[in-house]
Amino acid sequence: MPGIKLVWRTRKMMASCKQATELIEKREIAGLGIYEKVSLTYHLAICKACRAYQSQSRMIDDWIKSQQMENKNSEEDKNLVRRITDEIRKQQ
């Protein structure tokens, strides 16, 4: 999302809703610069829809992370590791 252009309104920096959603996602992946943080904070202060989007995005990210953790420790994965280890030992 390089080059996000900010819209100047009433002498304050504010992102559009589209830019705000991009910044919300970017923040989770790579972090934001100071101007992006200010722009997003200002936008979220006045936009109920983008606050809802941010909340939903966080819930989805948390759910994905929890699923990854569950899958990481699943019995199926342990069996797969065991089978691969056995095959490697047989080949040595």
Secondary structure by P-SEA (a helix, b strand, c coil): cccbbbbbcccbbbbcaaaaaaaaaaaacccccaaaaaaaaaaaaccaaaaaaaaaaaaaaaaaaaaaaaaaacaaaaaaaaaaaaaaaaac
